[in-house]
Amino acid sequence: MVLPTMAKGKGPLMSQLKKLLVDLGQDAELAARYEKDPEQVMGEYGLTGEEMSAMLDRDLDKLKKLSGLDNLKSNGNVQAHLP
């Protein structure tokens, strides 16, 4: 089981889904790996089946609900775009 982690400057606990979305928006290498093998990357982050399905379906409404992020965008991949 993967536990929520601390994110630098992001407050207390961050879910693994939220962490992945933020990381995809900030890490070009991770985004490229995700494009090639999304299941592998999501597995590394310990996402649940529901989270993986929402990511693969690019279901922004469901991802917003599951992650708590309101600023999600998609350019083929779903990412959190932080100010």
C-alpha angles and dihedrals in degrees: 000000000000115000125213112270137216114256119206109259093350099104127246123332124002122196118236090244091053090046091052093049092049092045092050089055093050107032117064093187091054091047090053091049090048091053090054098043115005094171091056093051093045089050090053088056093047096237119178122244090256091052092047092050092050091050094048091046090046087228100173095183093053092044091051089052095046097043102034089230117133098183100069120144134176131219094166090304124056114244139167110240108203124196 
